[in-house]
């Protein structure tokens, strides 16, 4: 089946060149109730959120992204992502300022650096996003309108990465790293690529979703120059895959920049297997790997957008066996307070013993896997060649904190 990606609606009363200019999209972002009223018939709940919601989290959307949501239906999936709601003001279940524990001293060894896993760090180069998604996990940081990291913080972050030789990977995040200028991004990528022990750079961004016109030939050249760079996109719903977004994704992969997608399972947005498979198959068709489907973090104001773990497991179980492994994202939950990721797969094991394990497969097939004799297990003869490398990587965080 070949998928059609339809162009996003464009205003008929303005210069098309402006609409296709990503800097125009950011400058004329929707921020106030009056801005949103130009695109939506706001409900009373949404109007109440404009009065008090910004105290919890900034409000913003690009005109492009707003054009994809329904004007009249407040239950429209994309509208639930971009429009504030009074339910943000009344969390009753779980509400955390820092659900990932990023502000813990042990996880923040330098300004703008989050070091939770031994071999990789987050480098928060901006706190601005072009759209402030209502389920954002980093409300403690994002939305303070600091366009680019301060010079002293930038140098402190680079110094930490340089001296921590066990770090192999840097993940550019924020905010959205692609809201900074080409020259600023080029500087960051070049500085990181000049650090000998850094192997992989990731860029976490929602710009291909909310402002795909940002993905220019010049931007792609800058990123390609610092390869290997992985582009981590954040599509949550098939409606976000317009012709413009599809072109942005393919521009990356056509230039050898791998694209992987991280979706968040959201109540009333995508918490149904039909929606997840539709998004995953379309992404895969564009050569973007569906990587994660995350359980929504319990950040402030997100109760109404969170699904239950049981709901998510049911979605995964129904997809299993019917959806290609290439298109199947990994179901993952970030343990609150910075406990790291927990992964879920359907439970197929029915019996475990020292010598074997019994299973019932997704299609009802029952069988047994019998272990080889433990006495016959041996280690590779050359494992010591790689042992120092492994030990340095494992201890990268522990040594310096």
C-alpha positions as CSV (number, residue, x, y, z in Angstrom):
1,X,0.0,0.0,0.0
2,X,1.3,3.4,-0.9
3,X,0.5,6.2,1.4
4,X,-0.6,9.7,0.4
5,X,0.6,12.6,2.5
6,X,-1.7,15.6,2.0
7,X,-0.4,19.2,2.2
8,X,-1.3,21.2,5.3
9,X,-4.0,23.9,4.9
10,X,-2.5,27.3,4.0
11,X,-4.1,30.7,4.5
12,X,-5.3,32.2,1.3
13,X,-4.9,35.8,2.5
14,X,-1.1,35.9,3.1
15,X,2.1,35.6,1.2
16,X,3.0,31.9,0.8
17,X,6.7,32.7,1.2
18,X,6.0,34.0,4.7
19,X,4.0,30.9,5.6
20,X,6.9,28.7,4.4
21,X,9.5,30.7,6.4
22,X,10.2,28.9,9.7
23,X,11.4,32.1,11.4
24,X,8.0,33.7,10.5
25,X,6.3,30.7,12.1
26,X,8.2,31.2,15.3
27,X,7.8,35.0,15.3
28,X,4.0,34.8,14.8
29,X,3.4,31.8,17.1
30,X,0.0,31.6,18.8
31,X,0.5,32.6,22.5
32,X,-2.6,34.4,23.8
33,X,-6.3,33.6,24.0
34,X,-6.9,36.1,21.2
35,X,-4.3,34.3,19.0
36,X,-6.0,31.0,19.5
37,X,-9.4,32.4,18.8
38,X,-8.3,33.1,15.3
39,X,-7.9,29.3,14.8
40,X,-10.3,27.8,17.3
41,X,-13.8,28.1,18.8
42,X,-12.5,27.8,22.3
43,X,-14.5,26.0,24.9
44,X,-15.1,27.4,28.4
45,X,-12.5,25.0,29.8
46,X,-9.9,26.2,27.3
47,X,-10.7,29.8,28.1
48,X,-10.2,29.2,31.8
49,X,-6.9,27.6,31.0
50,X,-5.7,30.8,29.3
51,X,-6.4,32.8,32.5
52,X,-4.4,30.5,34.8
53,X,-2.7,27.8,32.6
54,X,0.4,29.8,31.8
55,X,1.2,29.8,35.5
56,X,1.8,26.0,35.1
57,X,3.3,26.0,31.6
58,X,3.8,28.4,28.7
59,X,1.3,28.3,25.9
60,X,2.5,28.4,22.3
61,X,1.8,26.9,18.8
62,X,3.1,27.6,15.4
63,X,0.4,28.7,12.9
64,X,1.3,25.7,10.8
65,X,0.6,23.2,13.5
66,X,-2.6,25.0,14.6
67,X,-3.9,24.7,11.1
68,X,-3.8,20.9,11.4
69,X,-6.2,20.8,14.3
70,X,-10.0,21.1,14.3
71,X,-11.5,24.5,14.7
72,X,-14.7,23.3,16.3
73,X,-14.0,19.9,17.9
74,X,-12.2,20.2,21.3
75,X,-11.6,16.5,21.3
76,X,-9.5,16.7,18.1
77,X,-6.2,14.8,18.9
78,X,-3.9,17.6,17.8
79,X,-5.9,20.2,19.6
80,X,-5.5,18.2,22.9
81,X,-1.8,18.5,22.4
82,X,-1.5,22.2,21.6
83,X,-4.4,23.9,23.4
84,X,-4.4,24.3,27.2
85,X,-7.3,23.0,29.2
86,X,-8.7,23.8,32.7
87,X,-8.0,20.2,33.7
88,X,-4.3,21.1,33.8
89,X,-5.2,23.1,37.0
90,X,-6.7,20.2,38.9
91,X,-4.3,17.2,39.1
92,X,-5.6,14.6,41.5
93,X,-3.5,11.5,40.9
94,X,0.2,12.3,40.5
95,X,1.8,15.6,39.7
96,X,5.5,16.1,39.7
97,X,7.6,19.1,39.0
98,X,10.6,17.0,37.9
99,X,9.3,13.5,37.0
100,X,12.6,12.4,35.5
101,X,14.7,13.5,38.4
102,X,16.8,15.7,36.2
103,X,17.3,18.4,38.8
104,X,18.9,16.0,41.3
105,X,22.5,17.0,42.0
106,X,23.7,13.5,41.1
107,X,22.2,13.9,37.6
108,X,23.2,17.5,36.9
109,X,27.0,17.7,37.2
110,X,27.3,20.8,35.1
111,X,25.1,23.6,33.8
112,X,22.7,22.4,31.1
113,X,24.0,18.8,31.4
114,X,21.9,15.9,32.5
115,X,23.9,12.7,33.1
116,X,21.7,9.8,34.1
117,X,23.1,7.0,32.1
118,X,26.8,6.2,32.1
119,X,27.6,6.4,28.4
120,X,25.5,9.4,27.4
121,X,24.4,12.9,28.4
122,X,21.6,15.3,27.6
123,X,22.9,18.7,26.5
124,X,20.1,21.3,26.9
125,X,21.2,24.0,24.4
126,X,17.9,26.0,24.5
127,X,14.7,26.1,26.6
128,X,12.5,27.3,23.7
129,X,10.1,25.1,21.8
130,X,7.9,26.3,18.9
131,X,5.0,24.4,20.3
132,X,4.5,23.8,24.0
133,X,2.9,20.4,24.2
134,X,0.5,20.2,27.1
135,X,2.1,16.8,28.3
136,X,5.7,18.2,28.4
137,X,7.9,16.3,30.9
138,X,10.3,19.2,31.3
139,X,8.0,22.0,32.5
140,X,10.6,22.9,35.1
141,X,13.0,24.0,32.4
142,X,11.3,24.5,29.0
143,X,9.5,27.8,28.2
144,X,11.6,30.4,29.9
145,X,12.5,32.0,26.6
146,X,16.3,31.7,26.7
147,X,16.9,31.2,23.0
148,X,20.5,29.9,23.3
149,X,22.6,28.7,26.2
150,X,24.7,31.4,27.9
151,X,28.4,31.5,27.0
152,X,29.6,30.5,30.5
153,X,27.1,27.6,30.8
154,X,28.0,26.4,27.3
155,X,31.7,26.3,28.1
156,X,31.0,24.5,31.4
157,X,29.0,21.9,29.6
158,X,31.6,21.4,27.0
159,X,34.3,21.1,29.7
160,X,32.4,18.4,31.5
161,X,31.9,16.4,28.3
162,X,35.6,16.7,27.4
163,X,36.9,15.5,30.8
164,X,34.4,12.7,31.1
165,X,36.0,10.3,28.7
166,X,33.5,7.5,29.2
167,X,30.8,9.5,27.5
168,X,30.2,8.2,24.0
169,X,27.0,10.0,23.1
170,X,25.5,13.5,23.4
171,X,21.8,14.1,23.0
172,X,21.0,17.7,22.1
173,X,17.7,18.6,23.7
174,X,16.0,21.5,25.5
175,X,13.6,23.0,24.5
176,X,14.0,22.1,20.8
177,X,17.5,22.3,19.4
178,X,16.3,23.1,15.9
179,X,14.8,26.4,17.2
180,X,18.3,27.8,17.3
181,X,19.9,29.4,14.3
182,X,22.0,27.4,11.7
183,X,25.2,29.0,12.9
184,X,24.5,28.2,16.5
185,X,23.7,24.6,15.8
186,X,26.8,24.3,13.5
187,X,28.9,25.6,16.4
188,X,27.5,23.1,18.8
189,X,27.9,20.1,16.4
190,X,31.4,21.1,15.4
191,X,32.5,21.5,19.0
192,X,31.1,18.1,20.0
193,X,32.6,16.4,16.9
194,X,36.0,17.8,17.9
195,X,35.9,15.8,21.1
196,X,37.6,12.5,20.4
197,X,35.6,10.2,22.6
198,X,32.2,11.3,21.4
199,X,30.9,8.8,18.9
200,X,27.2,9.6,18.4
201,X,25.2,12.8,18.5
202,X,21.5,12.8,18.7
203,X,19.1,15.7,18.1
204,X,15.7,15.5,19.7
205,X,13.3,17.7,17.9
206,X,9.6,18.2,17.1
207,X,10.3,20.7,14.3
208,X,9.6,18.3,11.4
209,X,6.2,17.9,13.0
210,X,5.3,21.5,14.0
211,X,7.3,23.5,11.6
212,X,8.7,21.3,8.8
213,X,9.8,24.3,6.8
214,X,12.7,24.5,9.3
215,X,14.2,21.5,7.5
216,X,16.1,23.3,4.8
217,X,18.9,22.1,2.6
218,X,21.4,24.3,4.5
219,X,20.3,22.8,7.8
220,X,20.7,19.2,6.5
221,X,24.2,20.0,5.2
222,X,25.2,21.3,8.6
223,X,23.9,18.1,10.3
224,X,25.4,15.8,7.7
225,X,28.8,17.4,8.1
226,X,29.0,16.2,11.7
227,X,27.9,12.6,11.1
228,X,27.0,10.3,12.6
229,X,24.0,12.3,13.8
230,X,20.7,10.6,14.6
231,X,17.6,12.7,14.3
232,X,15.0,11.8,16.9
233,X,11.6,13.0,15.8
234,X,8.4,13.2,17.9
235,X,5.3,12.4,15.8
236,X,2.3,11.3,17.9
237,X,-0.5,11.0,15.4
238,X,-1.0,10.2,11.7
239,X,-2.6,13.7,11.1
240,X,0.8,15.2,11.8
241,X,2.3,13.4,8.8
242,X,1.5,16.0,6.1
243,X,3.2,16.3,2.7
244,X,5.5,18.9,4.2
245,X,6.4,16.8,7.2
246,X,7.0,13.8,5.0
247,X,9.3,15.8,2.8
248,X,11.2,17.0,5.9
249,X,11.7,13.4,7.1
250,X,12.8,12.2,3.7
251,X,15.2,15.1,3.3
252,X,17.1,13.7,6.3
253,X,17.2,10.1,5.3
254,X,18.0,10.9,1.7
255,X,21.2,12.6,3.1
256,X,22.2,9.7,5.2
257,X,20.8,11.0,8.5
258,X,18.9,8.2,10.3
259,X,15.5,9.2,11.7
260,X,13.9,7.5,14.7
261,X,10.5,8.5,16.2
262,X,9.5,8.7,19.8
263,X,5.8,8.9,20.4
264,X,4.0,9.4,23.7
265,X,0.8,7.4,24.4
266,X,-1.8,10.0,25.2
267,X,-5.4,9.7,26.4
268,X,-7.8,10.7,23.6
269,X,-4.9,11.3,21.1
270,X,-3.4,8.0,20.1
271,X,-4.3,5.3,22.7
272,X,-5.7,2.8,20.3
273,X,-3.9,0.2,18.3
274,X,-5.4,1.4,15.0
275,X,-3.9,4.8,15.5
276,X,-0.5,3.5,16.6
277,X,-0.2,1.1,13.6
278,X,-1.3,3.9,11.2
279,X,1.4,6.2,12.5
280,X,4.1,3.5,12.6
281,X,3.5,2.2,9.1
282,X,3.5,5.6,7.6
283,X,6.7,6.5,9.4
284,X,8.4,3.3,8.2
285,X,7.3,4.0,4.7
286,X,9.3,7.2,4.9
287,X,12.2,5.2,6.3
288,X,11.8,6.6,9.8
289,X,12.0,3.9,12.5
290,X,9.3,3.9,15.1
291,X,11.6,3.7,18.1
292,X,9.6,4.3,21.4
293,X,6.1,4.6,22.5
294,X,6.4,6.2,25.9
295,X,4.1,6.1,28.8
296,X,3.2,9.7,29.5
297,X,5.3,11.1,32.5
298,X,3.3,12.4,35.5
299,X,4.5,16.0,35.1
300,X,2.3,18.9,36.4
301,X,-1.0,19.2,34.6
302,X,-1.0,15.9,32.7
303,X,-3.5,13.7,34.6
304,X,-6.1,14.1,31.9
305,X,-3.7,13.2,29.1
306,X,-2.1,10.2,30.7
307,X,-3.2,6.6,29.8
308,X,-3.0,3.7,32.3
309,X,-0.2,1.2,31.9
310,X,-2.9,-1.5,31.4
311,X,-4.3,0.5,28.5
312,X,-0.8,0.8,26.9
313,X,-0.1,-3.0,27.4
314,X,-3.4,-3.8,25.7
315,X,-2.4,-1.7,22.7
316,X,1.0,-3.3,22.5
317,X,-0.5,-6.8,22.9
318,X,-3.0,-6.3,20.1
319,X,-0.2,-4.9,17.8
320,X,2.2,-7.8,18.5
321,X,2.3,-10.3,15.7
322,X,0.2,-8.2,13.4
323,X,2.6,-5.4,12.9
324,X,6.1,-5.8,11.4
325,X,8.9,-5.7,14.0
326,X,10.4,-2.8,11.9
327,X,7.2,-0.8,12.6
328,X,6.8,-1.9,16.3
329,X,7.9,0.8,18.8
330,X,9.2,-0.3,22.2
331,X,6.8,0.4,25.0
332,X,8.7,2.2,27.7
333,X,8.1,4.0,31.0
334,X,10.5,6.4,32.7
335,X,10.4,5.5,36.4
336,X,9.4,8.6,38.3
337,X,12.1,10.5,40.2
338,X,14.9,9.5,37.8
339,X,14.8,5.7,38.0
340,X,15.6,5.3,34.3
341,X,13.6,3.4,31.7
342,X,11.5,0.3,32.2
343,X,10.6,-1.7,29.1
344,X,7.5,-3.8,28.5
345,X,6.8,-6.7,26.2
346,X,3.7,-9.0,26.3
347,X,4.1,-11.8,28.8
348,X,4.5,-15.0,26.8
349,X,6.3,-17.1,29.4
350,X,4.0,-19.5,31.3
351,X,6.5,-21.6,33.2
352,X,10.2,-21.1,34.2
353,X,12.6,-23.7,35.5
354,X,16.4,-24.0,35.7
355,X,16.5,-26.1,32.6
356,X,13.7,-24.7,30.4
357,X,11.0,-22.1,29.8
358,X,7.5,-22.7,28.5
359,X,5.6,-20.2,26.3
360,X,2.3,-19.4,24.6
361,X,2.9,-17.2,21.5
362,X,0.8,-14.3,20.3
363,X,-1.2,-16.7,18.1
364,X,-1.7,-19.4,20.7
365,X,1.2,-21.7,19.8
366,X,2.5,-23.5,22.9
367,X,6.1,-24.6,23.1
368,X,9.2,-25.0,25.3
369,X,12.7,-23.7,25.0
370,X,15.2,-26.0,26.7
371,X,18.5,-24.5,27.9
372,X,21.8,-26.1,27.0
373,X,23.9,-27.6,29.8
374,X,25.3,-24.8,32.0
375,X,28.6,-26.7,32.3
376,X,29.1,-26.2,28.5
377,X,28.9,-22.4,28.6
378,X,32.2,-20.6,27.9
379,X,33.2,-16.9,27.5
380,X,34.6,-15.6,24.2
381,X,38.4,-16.0,24.2
382,X,39.0,-12.4,23.2
383,X,36.6,-10.6,25.6
384,X,39.5,-9.1,27.5
385,X,40.4,-7.1,24.3
386,X,37.2,-5.1,24.9
387,X,37.1,-5.1,28.7
388,X,38.9,-1.8,29.4
389,X,36.6,-0.1,26.9
390,X,33.6,-1.5,28.6
391,X,34.8,-0.7,32.1
392,X,35.5,2.9,31.2
393,X,32.1,3.3,29.7
394,X,30.3,1.7,32.7
395,X,32.1,3.9,35.2
396,X,31.9,7.2,33.3
397,X,29.3,8.7,35.6
398,X,30.3,7.1,38.9
399,X,33.9,8.3,38.7
400,X,33.2,12.0,38.5
401,X,30.2,12.5,40.7
